[in-house]
């Protein structure tokens, strides 16, 4: 289980719903509203979390790479 605190430093945080939606579409993932925010690392790895506030103890899901 990975948490936001485990995301590498320098990862981009995206919480704008239109931007999150566009990235989920690019990854071919369902748009069911499960993810309110995502992180994209320097390597292009994408992690999603529920809600829009990135509390360090929140669990993140690996969504793929772009």
C-alpha positions as CSV (number, residue, x, y, z in Angstrom):
1,X,0.0,0.0,0.0
2,X,1.4,3.4,-1.0
3,X,0.6,6.7,0.5
4,X,1.0,10.3,-0.7
5,X,4.0,10.6,1.6
6,X,5.7,8.0,-0.5
7,X,5.4,9.9,-3.8
8,X,8.8,11.1,-5.0
9,X,9.7,14.8,-4.4
10,X,9.2,16.9,-7.5
11,X,6.0,15.1,-8.6
12,X,3.4,17.3,-10.2
13,X,0.1,17.6,-8.3
14,X,-3.0,17.9,-10.4
15,X,-6.4,18.5,-8.8
16,X,-8.3,20.5,-11.5
17,X,-11.1,18.2,-12.5
18,X,-10.8,18.9,-16.2
19,X,-7.1,18.1,-16.1
20,X,-7.6,15.0,-14.1
21,X,-10.3,13.9,-16.5
22,X,-8.0,14.4,-19.5
23,X,-5.2,12.3,-18.0
24,X,-7.6,9.5,-17.1
25,X,-8.9,9.5,-20.7
26,X,-5.3,9.4,-22.0
27,X,-4.6,6.4,-19.7
28,X,-7.8,4.7,-20.9
29,X,-9.3,4.6,-17.4
30,X,-13.0,4.9,-16.4
31,X,-14.3,8.3,-15.5
32,X,-16.2,7.2,-12.5
33,X,-15.1,10.1,-10.2
34,X,-13.0,7.8,-8.0
35,X,-9.9,10.1,-8.4
36,X,-10.1,13.8,-7.5
37,X,-6.4,14.3,-7.8
38,X,-3.3,12.8,-9.3
39,X,0.4,13.0,-9.1
40,X,2.7,12.6,-12.1
41,X,6.4,11.8,-11.3
42,X,9.4,12.9,-13.3
43,X,9.4,9.4,-14.8
44,X,5.8,9.8,-16.0
45,X,4.3,7.5,-13.5
46,X,0.7,8.5,-12.5
47,X,-0.8,8.0,-9.1
48,X,-4.4,8.8,-8.2
49,X,-6.1,9.6,-4.9
50,X,-9.6,10.3,-3.7
51,X,-10.7,13.9,-2.9
52,X,-8.7,16.9,-3.8
53,X,-6.6,17.5,-0.7
54,X,-3.3,15.6,-0.7
55,X,-3.0,14.6,2.9
56,X,0.2,12.7,3.4
57,X,-1.5,9.7,4.9
58,X,-4.0,9.2,2.0
59,X,-3.6,6.0,0.0
60,X,-2.7,6.4,-3.7
61,X,-3.3,4.0,-6.6
62,X,-0.8,3.5,-9.4
63,X,-2.7,4.3,-12.6
64,X,0.0,3.8,-15.3
65,X,2.5,5.9,-17.2
66,X,2.2,8.7,-19.7
